[in-house]
Amino acid sequence: MAEQVRDTDSGTQNVSRLIRLKEVQHRVGLGRSTIYRWISEGHFPRPVQLGGHAVAWQESEVEEWIRRRIQDS
């Protein structure tokens, strides 16, 4: 899997993996069409363009979405 390094305000670095659609589907238990519909409605994190038609999601954003869903239920 690809990784992305980003700086935080504290000066430390967090590594956020980029995960592809099949992994996202596995983690959230939703189908492709539901994920893309929820993205268009603003209810799910947007993917990152990797080039061409390839996209991936930041693992940390998907995990945060899952955490919020559990917390709100």
PQR file of N, CA, C, O and H, with PARSE charges and radii, in Angstrom:
ATOM      1  N   MET A   1       0.833  -1.182   0.000 -0.4000 1.5000
ATOM      2  CA  MET A   1       0.000   0.000   0.000 -0.0000 2.0000
ATOM      3  C   MET A   1       0.878   1.246   0.000  0.5500 1.7000
ATOM      4  O   MET A   1       1.995   1.237   0.517 -0.5500 1.4000
ATOM      5  N   ALA A   2       0.361   2.296  -0.580 -0.4000 1.5000
ATOM      6  CA  ALA A   2       1.063   3.574  -0.598 -0.0000 2.0000
ATOM      7  C   ALA A   2       0.929   4.249   0.765  0.5500 1.7000
ATOM      8  O   ALA A   2      -0.039   4.010   1.487 -0.5500 1.4000
ATOM      9  H   ALA A   2      -0.547   2.303  -1.000  0.4000 1.0000
ATOM     10  N   GLU A   3       1.880   5.074   1.107 -0.4000 1.5000
ATOM     11  CA  GLU A   3       1.827   5.814   2.357 -0.0000 2.0000
ATOM     12  C   GLU A   3       2.013   7.291   2.081  0.5500 1.7000
ATOM     13  O   GLU A   3       2.678   7.677   1.120 -0.5500 1.4000
ATOM     14  H   GLU A   3       2.666   5.268   0.520  0.4000 1.0000
ATOM     15  N   GLN A   4       1.431   8.096   2.914 -0.4000 1.5000
ATOM     16  CA  GLN A   4       1.551   9.536   2.782 -0.0000 2.0000
ATOM     17  C   GLN A   4       2.033  10.070   4.117  0.5500 1.7000
ATOM     18  O   GLN A   4       1.481   9.725   5.162 -0.5500 1.4000
ATOM     19  H   GLN A   4       0.890   7.782   3.694  0.4000 1.0000
ATOM     20  N   VAL A   5       3.061  10.910   4.092 -0.4000 1.5000
ATOM     21  CA  VAL A   5       3.589  11.509   5.308 -0.0000 2.0000
ATOM     22  C   VAL A   5       3.104  12.946   5.355  0.5500 1.7000
ATOM     23  O   VAL A   5       3.224  13.683   4.376 -0.5500 1.4000
ATOM     24  H   VAL A   5       3.510  11.190   3.244  0.4000 1.0000
ATOM     25  N   ARG A   6       2.548  13.348   6.514 -0.4000 1.5000
ATOM     26  CA  ARG A   6       2.095  14.723   6.643 -0.0000 2.0000
ATOM     27  C   ARG A   6       2.545  15.259   7.991  0.5500 1.7000
ATOM     28  O   ARG A   6       2.611  14.527   8.979 -0.5500 1.4000
ATOM     29  H   ARG A   6       2.451  12.749   7.309  0.4000 1.0000
ATOM     30  N   ASP A   7       2.853  16.546   8.016 -0.4000 1.5000
ATOM     31  CA  ASP A   7       3.270  17.199   9.249 -0.0000 2.0000
ATOM     32  C   ASP A   7       2.047  17.617  10.033  0.5500 1.7000
ATOM     33  O   ASP A   7       1.035  18.020   9.459 -0.5500 1.4000
ATOM     34  H   ASP A   7       2.799  17.141   7.214  0.4000 1.0000
ATOM     35  N   THR A   8       2.145  17.519  11.355 -0.4000 1.5000
ATOM     36  CA  THR A   8       1.079  17.997  12.220 -0.0000 2.0000
ATOM     37  C   THR A   8       1.552  19.255  12.918  0.5500 1.7000
ATOM     38  O   THR A   8       2.727  19.611  12.826 -0.5500 1.4000
ATOM     39  H   THR A   8       2.967  17.192  11.821  0.4000 1.0000
ATOM     40  N   ASP A   9       0.655  19.933  13.614 -0.4000 1.5000
ATOM     41  CA  ASP A   9       0.998  21.166  14.314 -0.0000 2.0000
ATOM     42  C   ASP A   9       2.060  20.956  15.380  0.5500 1.7000
ATOM     43  O   ASP A   9       2.817  21.876  15.689 -0.5500 1.4000
ATOM     44  H   ASP A   9      -0.299  19.644  13.689  0.4000 1.0000
ATOM     45  N   SER A  10       2.127  19.763  15.944 -0.4000 1.5000
ATOM     46  CA  SER A  10       3.078  19.504  17.021 -0.0000 2.0000
ATOM     47  C   SER A  10       4.497  19.281  16.509  0.5500 1.7000
ATOM     48  O   SER A  10       5.428  19.154  17.304 -0.5500 1.4000
ATOM     49  H   SER A  10       1.512  19.015  15.694  0.4000 1.0000
ATOM     50  N   GLY A  11       4.669  19.234  15.202 -0.4000 1.5000
ATOM     51  CA  GLY A  11       5.995  19.040  14.636 -0.0000 2.0000
ATOM     52  C   GLY A  11       6.341  17.582  14.412  0.5500 1.7000
ATOM     53  O   GLY A  11       7.374  17.286  13.811 -0.5500 1.4000
ATOM     54  H   GLY A  11       3.912  19.338  14.556  0.4000 1.0000
ATOM     55  N   THR A  12       5.501  16.652  14.881 -0.4000 1.5000
ATOM     56  CA  THR A  12       5.737  15.242  14.632 -0.0000 2.0000
ATOM     57  C   THR A  12       5.114  14.868  13.302  0.5500 1.7000
ATOM     58  O   THR A  12       4.339  15.635  12.731 -0.5500 1.4000
ATOM     59  H   THR A  12       4.661  16.893  15.369  0.4000 1.0000
ATOM     60  N   GLN A  13       5.452  13.694  12.815 -0.4000 1.5000
ATOM     61  CA  GLN A  13       4.905  13.244  11.542 -0.0000 2.0000
ATOM     62  C   GLN A  13       4.010  12.034  11.767  0.5500 1.7000
ATOM     63  O   GLN A  13       4.361  11.116  12.507 -0.5500 1.4000
ATOM     64  H   GLN A  13       6.082  13.071  13.279  0.4000 1.0000
ATOM     65  N   ASN A  14       2.850  12.044  11.120 -0.4000 1.5000
ATOM     66  CA  ASN A  14       1.948  10.903  11.120 -0.0000 2.0000
ATOM     67  C   ASN A  14       2.000  10.267   9.749  0.5500 1.7000
ATOM     68  O   ASN A  14       2.068  10.970   8.741 -0.5500 1.4000
ATOM     69  H   ASN A  14       2.564  12.791  10.519  0.4000 1.0000
ATOM     70  N   VAL A  15       1.967   8.957   9.697 -0.4000 1.5000
ATOM     71  CA  VAL A  15       1.943   8.260   8.430 -0.0000 2.0000
ATOM     72  C   VAL A  15       0.527   7.754   8.226  0.5500 1.7000
ATOM     73  O   VAL A  15      -0.003   7.010   9.051 -0.5500 1.4000
ATOM     74  H   VAL A  15       1.911   8.386  10.516  0.4000 1.0000
ATOM     75  N   SER A  16      -0.083   8.163   7.120 -0.4000 1.5000
ATOM     76  CA  SER A  16      -1.425   7.728   6.780 -0.0000 2.0000
ATOM     77  C   SER A  16      -1.347   6.898   5.519  0.5500 1.7000
ATOM     78  O   SER A  16      -0.939   7.386   4.465 -0.5500 1.4000
ATOM     79  H   SER A  16       0.347   8.768   6.450  0.4000 1.0000
ATOM     80  N   ARG A  17      -1.739   5.639   5.632 -0.4000 1.5000
ATOM     81  CA  ARG A  17      -1.736   4.766   4.465 -0.0000 2.0000
ATOM     82  C   ARG A  17      -2.852   5.172   3.516  0.5500 1.7000
ATOM     83  O   ARG A  17      -3.877   5.711   3.935 -0.5500 1.4000
ATOM     84  H   ARG A  17      -2.070   5.243   6.488  0.4000 1.0000
ATOM     85  N   LEU A  18      -2.643   4.912   2.261 -0.4000 1.5000
ATOM     86  CA  LEU A  18      -3.693   5.080   1.260 -0.0000 2.0000
ATOM     87  C   LEU A  18      -4.237   3.696   0.951  0.5500 1.7000
ATOM     88  O   LEU A  18      -3.484   2.779   0.623 -0.5500 1.4000
ATOM     89  H   LEU A  18      -1.810   4.475   1.921  0.4000 1.0000
ATOM     90  N   ILE A  19      -5.562   3.553   1.061 -0.4000 1.5000
ATOM     91  CA  ILE A  19      -6.176   2.251   0.834 -0.0000 2.0000
ATOM     92  C   ILE A  19      -7.120   2.324  -0.361  0.5500 1.7000
ATOM     93  O   ILE A  19      -7.793   3.330  -0.586 -0.5500 1.4000
ATOM     94  H   ILE A  19      -6.173   4.298   1.328  0.4000 1.0000
ATOM     95  N   ARG A  20      -7.151   1.241  -1.113 -0.4000 1.5000
ATOM     96  CA  ARG A  20      -7.950   1.184  -2.331 -0.0000 2.0000
ATOM     97  C   ARG A  20      -9.387   0.776  -2.018  0.5500 1.7000
ATOM     98  O   ARG A  20      -9.702   0.406  -0.887 -0.5500 1.4000
ATOM     99  H   ARG A  20      -6.604   0.424  -0.930  0.4000 1.0000
ATOM    100  N   LEU A  21     -10.253   0.846  -3.024 -0.4000 1.5000
ATOM    101  CA  LEU A  21     -11.681   0.655  -2.864 -0.0000 2.0000
ATOM    102  C   LEU A  21     -12.038  -0.680  -2.209  0.5500 1.7000
ATOM    103  O   LEU A  21     -12.885  -0.709  -1.316 -0.5500 1.4000
ATOM    104  H   LEU A  21      -9.997   1.146  -3.943  0.4000 1.0000
ATOM    105  N   LYS A  22     -11.427  -1.763  -2.622 -0.4000 1.5000
ATOM    106  CA  LYS A  22     -11.768  -3.071  -2.045 -0.0000 2.0000
ATOM    107  C   LYS A  22     -11.522  -3.101  -0.543  0.5500 1.7000
ATOM    108  O   LYS A  22     -12.313  -3.683   0.200 -0.5500 1.4000
ATOM    109  H   LYS A  22     -10.739  -1.739  -3.347  0.4000 1.0000
ATOM    110  N   GLU A  23     -10.445  -2.486  -0.091 -0.4000 1.5000
ATOM    111  CA  GLU A  23     -10.151  -2.413   1.340 -0.0000 2.0000
ATOM    112  C   GLU A  23     -11.163  -1.521   2.053  0.5500 1.7000
ATOM    113  O   GLU A  23     -11.609  -1.846   3.154 -0.5500 1.4000
ATOM    114  H   GLU A  23      -9.804  -2.014  -0.694  0.4000 1.0000
ATOM    115  N   VAL A  24     -11.528  -0.398   1.431 -0.4000 1.5000
ATOM    116  CA  VAL A  24     -12.543   0.493   2.010 -0.0000 2.0000
ATOM    117  C   VAL A  24     -13.863  -0.263   2.147  0.5500 1.7000
ATOM    118  O   VAL A  24     -14.496  -0.213   3.201 -0.5500 1.4000
ATOM    119  H   VAL A  24     -11.166  -0.134   0.537  0.4000 1.0000
ATOM    120  N   GLN A  25     -14.275  -0.952   1.109 -0.4000 1.5000
ATOM    121  CA  GLN A  25     -15.517  -1.726   1.150 -0.0000 2.0000
ATOM    122  C   GLN A  25     -15.482  -2.761   2.266  0.5500 1.7000
ATOM    123  O   GLN A  25     -16.467  -2.936   2.983 -0.5500 1.4000
ATOM    124  H   GLN A  25     -13.760  -0.993   0.253  0.4000 1.0000
ATOM    125  N   HIS A  26     -14.368  -3.438   2.414 -0.4000 1.5000
ATOM    126  CA  HIS A  26     -14.218  -4.455   3.450 -0.0000 2.0000
ATOM    127  C   HIS A  26     -14.346  -3.834   4.844  0.5500 1.7000
ATOM    128  O   HIS A  26     -15.013  -4.388   5.718 -0.5500 1.4000
ATOM    129  H   HIS A  26     -13.568  -3.296   1.832  0.4000 1.0000
ATOM    130  N   ARG A  27     -13.710  -2.691   5.042 -0.4000 1.5000
ATOM    131  CA  ARG A  27     -13.715  -2.058   6.364 -0.0000 2.0000
ATOM    132  C   ARG A  27     -15.065  -1.477   6.753  0.5500 1.7000
ATOM    133  O   ARG A  27     -15.459  -1.558   7.916 -0.5500 1.4000
ATOM    134  H   ARG A  27     -13.168  -2.240   4.332  0.4000 1.0000
ATOM    135  N   VAL A  28     -15.782  -0.892   5.799 -0.4000 1.5000
ATOM    136  CA  VAL A  28     -17.032  -0.216   6.150 -0.0000 2.0000
ATOM    137  C   VAL A  28     -18.272  -1.059   5.871  0.5500 1.7000
ATOM    138  O   VAL A  28     -19.361  -0.717   6.330 -0.5500 1.4000
ATOM    139  H   VAL A  28     -15.462  -0.825   4.853  0.4000 1.0000
ATOM    140  N   GLY A  29     -18.129  -2.140   5.137 -0.4000 1.5000
ATOM    141  CA  GLY A  29     -19.264  -3.011   4.869 -0.0000 2.0000
ATOM    142  C   GLY A  29     -20.275  -2.433   3.905  0.5500 1.7000
ATOM    143  O   GLY A  29     -21.456  -2.774   3.969 -0.5500 1.4000
ATOM    144  H   GLY A  29     -17.244  -2.418   4.764  0.4000 1.0000
ATOM    145  N   LEU A  30     -19.836  -1.571   3.017 -0.4000 1.5000
ATOM    146  CA  LEU A  30     -20.709  -0.951   2.019 -0.0000 2.0000
ATOM    147  C   LEU A  30     -20.253  -1.329   0.625  0.5500 1.7000
ATOM    148  O   LEU A  30     -19.090  -1.668   0.409 -0.5500 1.4000
ATOM    149  H   LEU A  30     -18.876  -1.295   2.965  0.4000 1.0000
ATOM    150  N   GLY A  31     -21.174  -1.268  -0.315 -0.4000 1.5000
ATOM    151  CA  GLY A  31     -20.850  -1.531  -1.707 -0.0000 2.0000
ATOM    152  C   GLY A  31     -20.304  -0.298  -2.404  0.5500 1.7000
ATOM    153  O   GLY A  31     -20.390   0.817  -1.891 -0.5500 1.4000
ATOM    154  H   GLY A  31     -22.120  -0.993  -0.140  0.4000 1.0000
ATOM    155  N   ARG A  32     -19.747  -0.518  -3.571 -0.4000 1.5000
ATOM    156  CA  ARG A  32     -19.138   0.557  -4.363 -0.0000 2.0000
ATOM    157  C   ARG A  32     -20.115   1.692  -4.640  0.5500 1.7000
ATOM    158  O   ARG A  32     -19.792   2.860  -4.423 -0.5500 1.4000
ATOM    159  H   ARG A  32     -19.677  -1.424  -3.988  0.4000 1.0000
ATOM    160  N   SER A  33     -21.311   1.351  -5.120 -0.4000 1.5000
ATOM    161  CA  SER A  33     -22.262   2.398  -5.488 -0.0000 2.0000
ATOM    162  C   SER A  33     -22.698   3.219  -4.281  0.5500 1.7000
ATOM    163  O   SER A  33     -22.885   4.430  -4.400 -0.5500 1.4000
ATOM    164  H   SER A  33     -21.573   0.402  -5.297  0.4000 1.0000
ATOM    165  N   THR A  34     -22.864   2.588  -3.127 -0.4000 1.5000
ATOM    166  CA  THR A  34     -23.242   3.319  -1.913 -0.0000 2.0000
ATOM    167  C   THR A  34     -22.124   4.257  -1.484  0.5500 1.7000
ATOM    168  O   THR A  34     -22.383   5.400  -1.110 -0.5500 1.4000
ATOM    169  H   THR A  34     -22.712   1.604  -3.030  0.4000 1.0000
ATOM    170  N   ILE A  35     -20.891   3.787  -1.535 -0.4000 1.5000
ATOM    171  CA  ILE A  35     -19.748   4.629  -1.171 -0.0000 2.0000
ATOM    172  C   ILE A  35     -19.702   5.866  -2.060  0.5500 1.7000
ATOM    173  O   ILE A  35     -19.575   6.984  -1.559 -0.5500 1.4000
ATOM    174  H   ILE A  35     -20.680   2.858  -1.839  0.4000 1.0000
ATOM    175  N   TYR A  36     -19.803   5.680  -3.366 -0.4000 1.5000
ATOM    176  CA  TYR A  36     -19.719   6.821  -4.282 -0.0000 2.0000
ATOM    177  C   TYR A  36     -20.939   7.751  -4.162  0.5500 1.7000
ATOM    178  O   TYR A  36     -20.804   8.965  -4.314 -0.5500 1.4000
ATOM    179  H   TYR A  36     -19.907   4.772  -3.773  0.4000 1.0000
ATOM    180  N   ARG A  37     -22.113   7.194  -3.893 -0.4000 1.5000
ATOM    181  CA  ARG A  37     -23.291   8.042  -3.677 -0.0000 2.0000
ATOM    182  C   ARG A  37     -23.104   8.875  -2.424  0.5500 1.7000
ATOM    183  O   ARG A  37     -23.391  10.073  -2.428 -0.5500 1.4000
ATOM    184  H   ARG A  37     -22.223   6.208  -3.770  0.4000 1.0000
ATOM    185  N   TRP A  38     -22.622   8.252  -1.339 -0.4000 1.5000
ATOM    186  CA  TRP A  38     -22.407   8.985  -0.092 -0.0000 2.0000
ATOM    187  C   TRP A  38     -21.307  10.034  -0.249  0.5500 1.7000
ATOM    188  O   TRP A  38     -21.370  11.084   0.392 -0.5500 1.4000
ATOM    189  H   TRP A  38     -22.389   7.279  -1.336  0.4000 1.0000
ATOM    190  N   ILE A  39     -20.303   9.774  -1.085 -0.4000 1.5000
ATOM    191  CA  ILE A  39     -19.278  10.789  -1.367 -0.0000 2.0000
ATOM    192  C   ILE A  39     -19.941  11.996  -2.025  0.5500 1.7000
ATOM    193  O   ILE A  39     -19.700  13.134  -1.623 -0.5500 1.4000
ATOM    194  H   ILE A  39     -20.252   8.922  -1.606  0.4000 1.0000
ATOM    195  N   SER A  40     -20.779  11.749  -3.038 -0.4000 1.5000
ATOM    196  CA  SER A  40     -21.427  12.852  -3.752 -0.0000 2.0000
ATOM    197  C   SER A  40     -22.381  13.634  -2.857  0.5500 1.7000
ATOM    198  O   SER A  40     -22.617  14.820  -3.084 -0.5500 1.4000
ATOM    199  H   SER A  40     -20.976  10.824  -3.364  0.4000 1.0000
ATOM    200  N   GLU A  41     -22.934  12.965  -1.830 -0.4000 1.5000
ATOM    201  CA  GLU A  41     -23.830  13.621  -0.882 -0.0000 2.0000
ATOM    202  C   GLU A  41     -23.083  14.254   0.295  0.5500 1.7000
ATOM    203  O   GLU A  41     -23.691  14.902   1.147 -0.5500 1.4000
ATOM    204  H   GLU A  41     -22.742  12.001  -1.645  0.4000 1.0000
ATOM    205  N   GLY A  42     -21.755  14.059   0.338 -0.4000 1.5000
ATOM    206  CA  GLY A  42     -20.944  14.628   1.408 -0.0000 2.0000
ATOM    207  C   GLY A  42     -20.962  13.828   2.703  0.5500 1.7000
ATOM    208  O   GLY A  42     -20.626  14.353   3.764 -0.5500 1.4000
ATOM    209  H   GLY A  42     -21.261  13.532  -0.354  0.4000 1.0000
ATOM    210  N   HIS A  43     -21.359  12.544   2.620 -0.4000 1.5000
ATOM    211  CA  HIS A  43     -21.455  11.706   3.815 -0.0000 2.0000
ATOM    212  C   HIS A  43     -20.290  10.737   3.981  0.5500 1.7000
ATOM    213  O   HIS A  43     -20.268   9.966   4.940 -0.5500 1.4000
ATOM    214  H   HIS A  43     -21.632  12.117   1.758  0.4000 1.0000
ATOM    215  N   PHE A  44     -19.332  10.760   3.078 -0.4000 1.5000
ATOM    216  CA  PHE A  44     -18.196   9.830   3.137 -0.0000 2.0000
ATOM    217  C   PHE A  44     -16.958  10.557   2.624  0.5500 1.7000
ATOM    218  O   PHE A  44     -17.070  11.412   1.745 -0.5500 1.4000
ATOM    219  H   PHE A  44     -19.349  11.386   2.299  0.4000 1.0000
ATOM    220  N   PRO A  45     -15.773  10.230   3.160 -0.5600 1.5000
ATOM    221  CA  PRO A  45     -14.544  10.912   2.719  0.2800 2.0000
ATOM    222  C   PRO A  45     -14.292  10.763   1.219  0.5500 1.7000
ATOM    223  O   PRO A  45     -14.573   9.722   0.624 -0.5500 1.4000
ATOM    224  N   ARG A  46     -13.759  11.824   0.626 -0.4000 1.5000
ATOM    225  CA  ARG A  46     -13.424  11.815  -0.793 -0.0000 2.0000
ATOM    226  C   ARG A  46     -12.100  11.089  -0.999  0.5500 1.7000
ATOM    227  O   ARG A  46     -11.208  11.174  -0.155 -0.5500 1.4000
ATOM    228  H   ARG A  46     -13.531  12.670   1.109  0.4000 1.0000
ATOM    229  N   PRO A  47     -11.968  10.382  -2.108 -0.5600 1.5000
ATOM    230  CA  PRO A  47     -10.695   9.713  -2.404  0.2800 2.0000
ATOM    231  C   PRO A  47      -9.657  10.695  -2.926  0.5500 1.7000
ATOM    232  O   PRO A  47      -9.974  11.824  -3.301 -0.5500 1.4000
ATOM    233  N   VAL A  48      -8.421  10.240  -2.941 -0.4000 1.5000
ATOM    234  CA  VAL A  48      -7.281  10.992  -3.470 -0.0000 2.0000
ATOM    235  C   VAL A  48      -6.964  10.427  -4.852  0.5500 1.7000
ATOM    236  O   VAL A  48      -6.886   9.210  -5.020 -0.5500 1.4000
ATOM    237  H   VAL A  48      -8.164   9.323  -2.637  0.4000 1.0000
ATOM    238  N   GLN A  49      -6.782  11.296  -5.836 -0.4000 1.5000
ATOM    239  CA  GLN A  49      -6.400  10.852  -7.185 -0.0000 2.0000
ATOM    240  C   GLN A  49      -4.952  10.362  -7.164  0.5500 1.7000
ATOM    241  O   GLN A  49      -4.061  11.060  -6.680 -0.5500 1.4000
ATOM    242  H   GLN A  49      -6.845  12.284  -5.700  0.4000 1.0000
ATOM    243  N   LEU A  50      -4.725   9.169  -7.688 -0.4000 1.5000
ATOM    244  CA  LEU A  50      -3.371   8.625  -7.772 -0.0000 2.0000
ATOM    245  C   LEU A  50      -2.795   8.784  -9.170  0.5500 1.7000
ATOM    246  O   LEU A  50      -1.580   8.714  -9.358 -0.5500 1.4000
ATOM    247  H   LEU A  50      -5.448   8.602  -8.082  0.4000 1.0000
ATOM    248  N   GLY A  51      -3.651   8.996 -10.132 -0.4000 1.5000
ATOM    249  CA  GLY A  51      -3.229   9.125 -11.525 -0.0000 2.0000
ATOM    250  C   GLY A  51      -4.158   8.324 -12.402  0.5500 1.7000
ATOM    251  O   GLY A  51      -4.581   7.228 -12.035 -0.5500 1.4000
ATOM    252  H   GLY A  51      -4.637   9.054  -9.979  0.4000 1.0000
ATOM    253  N   GLY A  52      -4.472   8.862 -13.548 -0.4000 1.5000
ATOM    254  CA  GLY A  52      -5.427   8.186 -14.421 -0.0000 2.0000
ATOM    255  C   GLY A  52      -6.758   8.056 -13.711  0.5500 1.7000
ATOM    256  O   GLY A  52      -7.299   9.037 -13.201 -0.5500 1.4000
ATOM    257  H   GLY A  52      -4.128   9.752 -13.846  0.4000 1.0000
ATOM    258  N   HIS A  53      -7.280   6.848 -13.681 -0.4000 1.5000
ATOM    259  CA  HIS A  53      -8.552   6.595 -13.005 -0.0000 2.0000
ATOM    260  C   HIS A  53      -8.349   5.995 -11.616  0.5500 1.7000
ATOM    261  O   HIS A  53      -9.323   5.674 -10.935 -0.5500 1.4000
ATOM    262  H   HIS A  53      -6.841   6.052 -14.096  0.4000 1.0000
ATOM    263  N   ALA A  54      -7.120   5.841 -11.196 -0.4000 1.5000
ATOM    264  CA  ALA A  54      -6.831   5.218  -9.903 -0.0000 2.0000
ATOM    265  C   ALA A  54      -7.037   6.201  -8.761  0.5500 1.7000
ATOM    266  O   ALA A  54      -6.552   7.333  -8.796 -0.5500 1.4000
ATOM    267  H   ALA A  54      -6.329   6.101 -11.749  0.4000 1.0000
ATOM    268  N   VAL A  55      -7.765   5.747  -7.750 -0.4000 1.5000
ATOM    269  CA  VAL A  55      -7.994   6.551  -6.555 -0.0000 2.0000
ATOM    270  C   VAL A  55      -7.760   5.685  -5.323  0.5500 1.7000
ATOM    271  O   VAL A  55      -7.755   4.456  -5.400 -0.5500 1.4000
ATOM    272  H   VAL A  55      -8.159   4.828  -7.722  0.4000 1.0000
ATOM    273  N   ALA A  56      -7.566   6.348  -4.184 -0.4000 1.5000
ATOM    274  CA  ALA A  56      -7.422   5.663  -2.903 -0.0000 2.0000
ATOM    275  C   ALA A  56      -7.900   6.619  -1.821  0.5500 1.7000
ATOM    276  O   ALA A  56      -8.009   7.825  -2.044 -0.5500 1.4000
ATOM    277  H   ALA A  56      -7.570   7.346  -4.121  0.4000 1.0000
ATOM    278  N   TRP A  57      -8.178   6.078  -0.670 -0.4000 1.5000
ATOM    279  CA  TRP A  57      -8.642   6.871   0.467 -0.0000 2.0000
ATOM    280  C   TRP A  57      -7.565   6.893   1.536  0.5500 1.7000
ATOM    281  O   TRP A  57      -6.818   5.928   1.702 -0.5500 1.4000
ATOM    282  H   TRP A  57      -8.090   5.098  -0.489  0.4000 1.0000
ATOM    283  N   GLN A  58      -7.491   8.008   2.262 -0.4000 1.5000
ATOM    284  CA  GLN A  58      -6.592   8.064   3.403 -0.0000 2.0000
ATOM    285  C   GLN A  58      -7.176   7.174   4.485  0.5500 1.7000
ATOM    286  O   GLN A  58      -8.322   7.351   4.896 -0.5500 1.4000
ATOM    287  H   GLN A  58      -8.098   8.791   2.126  0.4000 1.0000
ATOM    288  N   GLU A  59      -6.389   6.228   4.937 -0.4000 1.5000
ATOM    289  CA  GLU A  59      -6.843   5.282   5.951 -0.0000 2.0000
ATOM    290  C   GLU A  59      -7.358   6.014   7.192  0.5500 1.7000
ATOM    291  O   GLU A  59      -8.367   5.619   7.776 -0.5500 1.4000
ATOM    292  H   GLU A  59      -5.457   6.085   4.602  0.4000 1.0000
ATOM    293  N   SER A  60      -6.668   7.070   7.589 -0.4000 1.5000
ATOM    294  CA  SER A  60      -7.055   7.804   8.796 -0.0000 2.0000
ATOM    295  C   SER A  60      -8.437   8.437   8.641  0.5500 1.7000
ATOM    296  O   SER A  60      -9.192   8.488   9.612 -0.5500 1.4000
ATOM    297  H   SER A  60      -5.848   7.390   7.115  0.4000 1.0000
ATOM    298  N   GLU A  61      -8.786   8.918   7.452 -0.4000 1.5000
ATOM    299  CA  GLU A  61     -10.107   9.508   7.224 -0.0000 2.0000
ATOM    300  C   GLU A  61     -11.205   8.452   7.278  0.5500 1.7000
ATOM    301  O   GLU A  61     -12.282   8.701   7.819 -0.5500 1.4000
ATOM    302  H   GLU A  61      -8.172   8.877   6.663  0.4000 1.0000
ATOM    303  N   VAL A  62     -10.937   7.274   6.719 -0.4000 1.5000
ATOM    304  CA  VAL A  62     -11.913   6.188   6.759 -0.0000 2.0000
ATOM    305  C   VAL A  62     -12.098   5.717   8.201  0.5500 1.7000
ATOM    306  O   VAL A  62     -13.225   5.486   8.638 -0.5500 1.4000
ATOM    307  H   VAL A  62     -10.062   7.071   6.279  0.4000 1.0000
ATOM    308  N   GLU A  63     -11.001   5.574   8.940 -0.4000 1.5000
ATOM    309  CA  GLU A  63     -11.089   5.163  10.342 -0.0000 2.0000
ATOM    310  C   GLU A  63     -11.862   6.188  11.171  0.5500 1.7000
ATOM    311  O   GLU A  63     -12.645   5.813  12.043 -0.5500 1.4000
ATOM    312  H   GLU A  63     -10.085   5.762   8.585  0.4000 1.0000
ATOM    313  N   GLU A  64     -11.651   7.465  10.909 -0.4000 1.5000
ATOM    314  CA  GLU A  64     -12.389   8.517  11.617 -0.0000 2.0000
ATOM    315  C   GLU A  64     -13.865   8.459  11.274  0.5500 1.7000
ATOM    316  O   GLU A  64     -14.701   8.658  12.156 -0.5500 1.4000
ATOM    317  H   GLU A  64     -11.015   7.771  10.201  0.4000 1.0000
ATOM    318  N   TRP A  65     -14.216   8.192  10.019 -0.4000 1.5000
ATOM    319  CA  TRP A  65     -15.602   8.052   9.609 -0.0000 2.0000
ATOM    320  C   TRP A  65     -16.256   6.886  10.356  0.5500 1.7000
ATOM    321  O   TRP A  65     -17.379   7.007  10.844 -0.5500 1.4000
ATOM    322  H   TRP A  65     -13.537   8.030   9.303  0.4000 1.0000
ATOM    323  N   ILE A  66     -15.549   5.765  10.440 -0.4000 1.5000
ATOM    324  CA  ILE A  66     -16.062   4.594  11.171 -0.0000 2.0000
ATOM    325  C   ILE A  66     -16.262   4.945  12.643  0.5500 1.7000
ATOM    326  O   ILE A  66     -17.297   4.617  13.223 -0.5500 1.4000
ATOM    327  H   ILE A  66     -14.637   5.667  10.043  0.4000 1.0000
ATOM    328  N   ARG A  67     -15.291   5.602  13.245 -0.4000 1.5000
ATOM    329  CA  ARG A  67     -15.374   5.980  14.657 -0.0000 2.0000
ATOM    330  C   ARG A  67     -16.594   6.862  14.915  0.5500 1.7000
ATOM    331  O   ARG A  67     -17.319   6.651  15.887 -0.5500 1.4000
ATOM    332  H   ARG A  67     -14.450   5.869  12.774  0.4000 1.0000
ATOM    333  N   ARG A  68     -16.824   7.853  14.041 -0.4000 1.5000
ATOM    334  CA  ARG A  68     -17.988   8.744  14.200 -0.0000 2.0000
ATOM    335  C   ARG A  68     -19.300   7.985  14.054  0.5500 1.7000
ATOM    336  O   ARG A  68     -20.251   8.249  14.789 -0.5500 1.4000
ATOM    337  H   ARG A  68     -16.235   8.024  13.251  0.4000 1.0000
ATOM    338  N   ARG A  69     -19.361   7.047  13.114 -0.4000 1.5000
ATOM    339  CA  ARG A  69     -20.591   6.253  12.921 -0.0000 2.0000
ATOM    340  C   ARG A  69     -20.905   5.440  14.170  0.5500 1.7000
ATOM    341  O   ARG A  69     -22.060   5.356  14.588 -0.5500 1.4000
ATOM    342  H   ARG A  69     -18.588   6.833  12.517  0.4000 1.0000
ATOM    343  N   ILE A  70     -19.877   4.843  14.765 -0.4000 1.5000
ATOM    344  CA  ILE A  70     -20.074   4.057  15.988 -0.0000 2.0000
ATOM    345  C   ILE A  70     -20.493   4.970  17.133  0.5500 1.7000
ATOM    346  O   ILE A  70     -21.395   4.635  17.900 -0.5500 1.4000
ATOM    347  H   ILE A  70     -18.938   4.912  14.426  0.4000 1.0000
ATOM    348  N   GLN A  71     -19.843   6.117  17.248 -0.4000 1.5000
ATOM    349  CA  GLN A  71     -20.121   7.065  18.322 -0.0000 2.0000
ATOM    350  C   GLN A  71     -21.540   7.634  18.226  0.5500 1.7000
ATOM    351  O   GLN A  71     -22.190   7.847  19.249 -0.5500 1.4000
ATOM    352  H   GLN A  71     -19.110   6.390  16.625  0.4000 1.0000
ATOM    353  N   ASP A  72     -22.022   7.879  17.009 -0.4000 1.5000
ATOM    354  CA  ASP A  72     -23.341   8.474  16.806 -0.0000 2.0000
ATOM    355  C   ASP A  72     -24.491   7.472  16.925  0.5500 1.7000
ATOM    356  O   ASP A  72     -25.656   7.864  16.989 -0.5500 1.4000
ATOM    357  H   ASP A  72     -21.495   7.705  16.178  0.4000 1.0000
ATOM    358  N   SER A  73     -24.163   6.183  16.955 -0.4000 1.5000
ATOM    359  CA  SER A  73     -25.254   5.194  17.001 -0.0000 2.0000
ATOM    360  C   SER A  73     -25.694   4.883  18.407  0.5500 1.7000
ATOM    361  O   SER A  73     -26.599   4.073  18.606 -0.5500 1.4000
ATOM    362  H   SER A  73     -23.216   5.864  16.903  0.4000 1.0000
TER
END
